[in-house]
C-alpha cells in the first residue's frame, strides 16, 4: 500500500488546516507538513474534530 503525506504551503485560514486534518484522519493519512502556516487557533481545532 502506498504511503501518502499532505503538505500545505502558506495556508491562509486556520480552519482549512483543521478540515484537512479531519479528512486525513478519515483516510488514515498520518503525516501533515505545514510550510509557513498561519496561527493555529480555536477555529482550526473545532474543524479538526
C-alpha positions, -999 to +999 in steps of 0.1 A: +000+000+000+014+034-009+022+059+019+009+094+015+015+127+032-001+161+029+018+193+025+001+227+029+021+257+018+012+290+033-024+282+043-043+314+048-070+302+072-065+281+102-099+264+097-086+249+064-058+233+084-084+217+107-105+205+078-075+189+061-065+172+094-100+157+098-100+144+062-066+129+067-078+111+097-108+097+078-084+083+051-057+071+076-031+096+064-008+105+093+018+129+081+009+166+077+036+191+069+029+229+072+051+254+053+048+289+067+014+283+083-009+309+098-015+307+135-034+276+147-064+289+166-097+276+181-113+276+146-088+250+134-093+229+165-131+230+161-129+219+124-105+191+131-130+173+153 
